[in-house]
Structure formats: C-alpha cells, structure tokens
Amino acid sequence: MSRLSWRAACALVAAAGSLAAAGPASAKTLDIVIAGDSYSSGVGGSGSNYGGTCLRNHNTWGEVYGNLVRAKGLTVNVNNVACGGAVVKDLDGQIPAVTPQTDLVLLTIGGNDVGFANIVIQCFAPVISDPGRCKSAVDSGKSKVNGVQTAALQRLNTLKARLRPGGKVVVASYPYLANPNNYILSTIFGQKYNAGAGARELGDLGDQAVLNAAATANSQAGYPLVTFVKTKDRFVGHEPNQDPYADNPARWVNEFDLAGPYHPNDLGYKAMAEATLAAAGPGFDFGVSQ
C-alpha cells in the first residue's frame, strides 16, 4: 500500500469512528411537557388555538423552543398541557402528564394567583382604568407573592418525583406589563398612582419569588433541578405601551387592540424560546433519554 493510500485508509477509519460516535446522539429524544398558564399555553400567538378553553397555540415559546432544539439534531416530543387562567393549584391536574420518560418541563405560573387580569383591567384598560382600583389590585398582588412561592415549591418537588432521574424544570419569567416610563393614572379629584411603576415592581417581586423557590428546590434535590429563565431583558423596548390610547409599534406583547391582550405575540414567544435556549441549553445538557 502506498503512503498516500495508507493515509487515505487511516482517514476513512477515523471518519467511520466519528460517525459511530455521533450515531447515538442522533437517536436521542427530548421529551418535553409544557405546563402552567396562558403564557405557556400560547394565548396571543397567531396560530390556531386548540385544547378548548385552554387556548393552546403551536406558536407558544415551549413549542418554538422544541423547534430550535430539533434544528440542532435532536428528536423532540412536546406535550402541551398548559391552560389559560391556570393558578398554581391547577398544576395538580397537569402534573400527571409528566412521566418517568419526561426529560424537561417548561412552565410559567403565578401570574393569575396575584391577579394578573384584574391588574391589567384596573391599570391599563381604556376608559375604565382607575388609580385607586389599580393601586389596590397591585397591592393585593404583592401581598400574595409569598404564598405563591410556597405553593410553587410544593409543585416543583412533586415534579421532581415524577420526572425521570435527572430530569429538569425550566420556569420562564413574565415580561413586564409596562415600559420603564412613568404612567400616572389620575382623577379629576386629584387621586394619582404610578401604574407603570407599580406593575413593574410586582413583576420583579414575582421573579424573586420564583428564584427563591427554585433555589430551595435545587438544594433539596441536590442538583440543578430548576432553571429560572429571566425573559424581561429580552423585551426591553418591546414592552406594551401602557397608555391605552397609544401603542408601541415594536411591541412583542399584544395591547388591547389585538387578540390575547397583554400576552406575547409570535415575536415575544420566539424571544422567550431563545432566552430558554441560551439559559438552559439545547437538550443535550439534560442527559436526554434514548
């Protein structure tokens, strides 16, 4: 055999070894369950809704994340059991979808527990928003944050018990309901309230509650069971305009002029999916099942 032929043969053997090593990875399957509320079911997306009153949508961030992972060579199975209007206790009815074959749970939860819909109506709805009612709604939400943290921790521990060994949970934050500009509601009687600042502060408190629950769950699990994905930074400049008589043309969150008000549009869900990919990885990091 000539020197050239010998080198060619060695190259073929090396290439064959590389292909053999890559083979099992291509056979891996990432099994995902999407759980939680309307921000996970996909309310606001442009696709057709399914799942009855749960208003699931294939453009939701969990399904978009699955598509991003597929593009990296993994087979991905996605089961969306999230439901619009869900509160933390409703996870009890969704968790049975998680099995010992589930690698990853994606969810958003807690917004409805603190009164998301009422805050949007009282603070940002045209005609009917009111500074007193807005402040009361935001203050009520703040008072419930600690209870949401405790309830969420219980469900995170339940998820761990049902996931395959080493399976993980990703919790995504909600985008802000208002941009950083002050939005002062006022009445002719002189009553005033900074609705924009109040809503953003509640959003930060909610994020901290989830972070606290995740840290405790991870400590109890002995491994990083929960990854918290803070999506708010991705939405800078793309938040809704809280003034109901104006809009943000660069918004990634629907305003009152569109279906699914104060829920992400397709661009917003894509941004949440990309934030998840950046923070949690493409699935290989989850030690996916074969």
Secondary structure per residue as TSV (DSSP state, phi and psi in degrees):
chain	resnum	aa	ss	phi	psi
A	1	M	-	360.0	132.3
A	2	S	-	-70.0	162.8
A	3	R	H	-57.8	-40.9
A	4	L	H	-64.9	-43.8
A	5	S	H	-64.5	-39.5
A	6	W	H	-61.3	-43.4
A	7	R	H	-65.9	-37.9
A	8	A	H	-65.0	-40.8
A	9	A	H	-63.6	-42.7
A	10	C	H	-61.6	-40.0
A	11	A	H	-63.8	-39.2
A	12	L	H	-65.2	-41.7
A	13	V	H	-62.1	-43.7
A	14	A	H	-63.7	-41.5
A	15	A	H	-64.7	-41.1
A	16	A	H	-62.2	-39.5
A	17	G	H	-63.6	-39.0
A	18	S	H	-65.2	-41.9
A	19	L	H	-64.9	-38.8
A	20	A	H	-64.1	-39.7
A	21	A	H	-67.5	-33.4
A	22	A	H	-78.8	-19.8
A	23	G	H	-55.8	-52.6
A	24	P	H	-60.0	-34.1
A	25	A	H	-61.8	-37.4
A	26	S	H	-70.1	-17.5
A	27	A	T	-90.5	-5.3
A	28	K	-	-68.9	147.4
A	29	T	E	-126.5	129.7
A	30	L	E	-99.4	115.2
A	31	D	E	-98.7	116.1
A	32	I	E	-115.6	137.3
A	33	V	E	-115.6	126.3
A	34	I	E	-96.3	126.1
A	35	A	E	-132.8	171.5
A	36	G	E	111.5	-142.5
A	37	D	S	-108.6	-158.3
A	38	S	H	-65.1	-26.2
A	39	Y	H	-71.7	-16.7
A	40	S	H	-102.3	-31.3
A	41	S	H	-66.1	-32.1
A	42	G	T	112.8	18.2
A	43	V	T	-56.0	133.5
A	44	G	T	101.4	-17.1
A	45	G	-	-70.8	158.8
A	46	S	S	-83.1	-12.6
A	47	G	S	-73.7	172.3
A	48	S	-	-71.7	137.5
A	49	N	E	-79.4	149.9
A	50	Y	E	-141.8	175.1
A	51	G	S	81.4	25.6
A	52	G	G	60.1	-132.7
A	53	T	G	-71.3	-8.7
A	54	C	G	-74.2	-18.9
A	55	L	-	54.7	51.8
A	56	R	E	-77.0	151.2
A	57	N	E	-144.7	134.9
A	58	H	T	-69.2	-10.7
A	59	N	T	-90.0	5.4
A	60	T	S	-65.3	159.5
A	61	W	H	-61.4	-34.1
A	62	G	H	-65.0	-40.7
A	63	E	H	-72.9	-36.4
A	64	V	H	-64.4	-39.9
A	65	Y	H	-58.7	-44.0
A	66	G	H	-57.9	-39.9
A	67	N	H	-66.5	-38.3
A	68	L	H	-63.8	-37.4
A	69	V	H	-71.5	-39.1
A	70	R	H	-57.6	-38.0
A	71	A	T	-65.2	-16.0
A	72	K	T	-96.5	5.1
A	73	G	T	106.2	3.7
A	74	L	-	-96.1	147.5
A	75	T	E	-81.7	132.0
A	76	V	E	-126.9	128.6
A	77	N	E	-108.2	129.4
A	78	V	E	-123.8	129.6
A	79	N	E	-122.6	109.9
A	80	N	E	-94.5	111.5
A	81	V	-	-115.3	8.6
A	82	A	-	-64.8	156.4
A	83	C	-	-144.2	130.2
A	84	G	T	-56.6	134.7
A	85	G	T	89.2	-1.9
A	86	A	-	-66.8	141.4
A	87	V	-	-110.4	176.2
A	88	V	G	-56.8	-42.7
A	89	K	G	-65.1	-22.4
A	90	D	G	-70.2	-16.3
A	91	L	H	-59.9	-26.0
A	92	D	H	-59.0	-31.7
A	93	G	H	-85.2	-14.4
A	94	Q	H	-96.3	-30.3
A	95	I	G	-58.9	-32.6
A	96	P	G	-57.1	-17.9
A	97	A	G	-70.3	-16.5
A	98	V	-	-85.5	128.6
A	99	T	-	-128.3	172.9
A	100	P	T	-62.3	-7.4
A	101	Q	T	-95.2	-6.8
A	102	T	-	-76.9	126.0
A	103	D	-	-88.9	-33.4
A	104	L	E	-151.2	133.2
A	105	V	E	-112.4	129.6
A	106	L	E	-112.0	131.7
A	107	L	E	-155.8	157.2
A	108	T	E	-126.1	140.4
A	109	I	-	-161.3	153.7
A	110	G	S	112.7	-24.4
A	111	G	T	-61.8	-41.8
A	112	N	T	-72.5	-27.7
A	113	D	T	-64.1	-32.9
A	114	V	T	-96.2	6.7
A	115	G	T	89.1	39.3
A	116	F	H	-49.3	-52.2
A	117	A	H	-64.1	-42.0
A	118	N	H	-65.9	-37.5
A	119	I	H	-63.5	-44.6
A	120	V	H	-60.3	-44.2
A	121	I	H	-67.5	-49.3
A	122	Q	H	-72.8	-24.8
A	123	C	H	-101.8	-31.5
A	124	F	H	-128.7	-8.5
A	125	A	S	-71.1	139.5
A	126	P	T	-62.6	144.8
A	127	V	T	74.6	-48.9
A	128	I	T	-97.5	-7.9
A	129	S	-	-63.1	149.0
A	130	D	-	-150.2	135.3
A	131	P	H	-62.2	-40.3
A	132	G	H	-68.0	-46.7
A	133	R	H	-68.8	-34.7
A	134	C	H	-62.7	-49.2
A	135	K	H	-60.1	-42.2
A	136	S	H	-62.5	-40.7
A	137	A	H	-65.7	-43.2
A	138	V	H	-66.8	-44.5
A	139	D	H	-62.3	-38.9
A	140	S	H	-62.5	-42.3
A	141	G	H	-60.9	-43.7
A	142	K	H	-60.3	-38.4
A	143	S	H	-68.9	-17.1
A	144	K	H	-98.9	-5.9
A	145	V	H	-61.5	-44.3
A	146	N	H	-63.2	-38.2
A	147	G	H	-65.2	-36.5
A	148	V	H	-63.9	-41.5
A	149	Q	H	-59.4	-46.2
A	150	T	H	-63.7	-45.3
A	151	A	H	-66.3	-38.4
A	152	A	H	-64.9	-40.3
A	153	L	H	-59.2	-40.9
A	154	Q	H	-59.6	-42.4
A	155	R	H	-72.4	-32.8
A	156	L	H	-63.3	-39.3
A	157	N	H	-67.5	-36.3
A	158	T	H	-65.7	-40.4
A	159	L	H	-60.7	-42.6
A	160	K	H	-57.9	-40.9
A	161	A	H	-67.1	-23.6
A	162	R	H	-98.0	-28.2
A	163	L	S	-63.8	159.4
A	164	R	-	-63.0	155.3
A	165	P	T	-53.8	126.5
A	166	G	T	86.2	-2.6
A	167	G	-	-64.3	160.3
A	168	K	E	-133.0	165.8
A	169	V	E	-125.8	133.9
A	170	V	E	-114.4	123.2
A	171	V	E	-110.0	121.4
A	172	A	E	-96.4	143.1
A	173	S	-	-79.1	161.9
A	174	Y	-	-83.6	146.8
A	175	P	-	-68.7	161.9
A	176	Y	-	-62.8	148.3
A	177	L	S	-86.5	-4.0
A	178	A	S	-148.8	153.9
A	179	N	-	-79.8	172.5
A	180	P	S	-69.7	-13.0
A	181	N	S	-70.5	138.3
A	182	N	-	-59.7	136.3
A	183	Y	-	-127.5	100.8
A	184	I	E	-96.4	117.2
A	185	L	E	-84.2	141.0
A	186	S	E	-147.4	161.1
A	187	T	-	-121.6	167.5
A	188	I	T	-67.5	-13.7
A	189	F	T	-91.9	4.9
A	190	G	S	91.7	2.1
A	191	Q	-	-74.2	133.3
A	192	K	E	-136.8	150.3
A	193	Y	E	-155.3	135.5
A	194	N	E	-82.9	88.9
A	195	A	H	-65.4	-39.6
A	196	G	H	-62.8	-47.5
A	197	A	H	-64.7	-39.8
A	198	G	H	-62.7	-43.4
A	199	A	H	-66.1	-40.0
A	200	R	H	-67.4	-38.7
A	201	E	H	-63.4	-41.8
A	202	L	H	-62.3	-38.8
A	203	G	H	-61.0	-39.8
A	204	D	H	-67.5	-39.1
A	205	L	H	-63.8	-38.9
A	206	G	H	-63.7	-42.3
A	207	D	H	-60.3	-43.2
A	208	Q	H	-65.4	-36.6
A	209	A	H	-62.8	-42.4
A	210	V	H	-67.1	-40.8
A	211	L	H	-59.1	-42.3
A	212	N	H	-64.7	-44.5
A	213	A	H	-63.3	-40.6
A	214	A	H	-64.8	-42.6
A	215	A	H	-62.5	-41.3
A	216	T	H	-67.0	-44.3
A	217	A	H	-61.9	-40.4
A	218	N	H	-66.7	-39.1
A	219	S	H	-64.6	-42.9
A	220	Q	H	-68.9	-34.3
A	221	A	H	-75.9	-28.0
A	222	G	T	82.2	9.7
A	223	Y	S	-157.5	165.9
A	224	P	-	-72.6	78.0
A	225	L	-	-64.5	-42.5
A	226	V	E	-114.9	129.8
A	227	T	E	-111.0	123.4
A	228	F	E	-94.7	125.9
A	229	V	E	-107.5	109.7
A	230	K	-	-84.8	109.0
A	231	T	-	-92.0	-11.4
A	232	K	G	-57.8	-38.6
A	233	D	G	-61.4	-31.3
A	234	R	G	-69.0	-23.2
A	235	F	G	-95.4	5.9
A	236	V	T	-59.3	125.1
A	237	G	T	85.8	-8.3
A	238	H	-	-118.9	11.7
A	239	E	S	-70.0	162.1
A	240	P	-	-68.4	151.4
A	241	N	-	-81.1	115.1
A	242	Q	S	-68.6	-15.0
A	243	D	-	-73.9	113.8
A	244	P	T	-67.2	-9.2
A	245	Y	T	-105.3	12.4
A	246	A	S	-140.8	171.1
A	247	D	-	-143.4	167.7
A	248	N	-	-107.1	108.6
A	249	P	T	-64.6	-16.1
A	250	A	T	-100.3	17.9
A	251	R	-	-67.6	145.7
A	252	W	S	-112.0	8.0
A	253	V	B	-127.3	128.2
A	254	N	-	-63.4	141.5
A	255	E	-	-100.3	-168.9
A	256	F	T	-70.2	-10.9
A	257	D	T	-84.2	-2.4
A	258	L	S	-129.0	162.0
A	259	A	S	-64.0	147.5
A	260	G	S	65.6	50.2
A	261	P	T	-58.0	141.6
A	262	Y	T	62.0	31.5
A	263	H	S	-125.9	154.1
A	264	P	B	-60.6	147.5
A	265	N	-	-89.7	-171.8
A	266	D	H	-59.0	-39.2
A	267	L	H	-66.0	-37.2
A	268	G	H	-66.7	-43.3
A	269	Y	H	-65.5	-36.5
A	270	K	H	-63.4	-40.6
A	271	A	H	-63.8	-39.3
A	272	M	H	-65.2	-39.6
A	273	A	H	-64.4	-43.0
A	274	E	H	-66.4	-36.8
A	275	A	H	-64.5	-37.0
A	276	T	H	-66.2	-43.6
A	277	L	H	-61.7	-41.0
A	278	A	H	-68.5	-37.0
A	279	A	H	-87.4	-34.9
A	280	A	H	-110.2	-11.5
A	281	G	-	91.0	177.0
A	282	P	S	-95.0	15.9
A	283	G	S	106.7	-38.4
A	284	F	G	-58.7	-32.4
A	285	D	G	-69.2	-14.3
A	286	F	G	-90.2	3.6
A	287	G	T	59.9	50.3
A	288	V	-	-58.2	154.5
A	289	S	-	-72.1	158.1
A	290	Q	-	-91.9	360.0
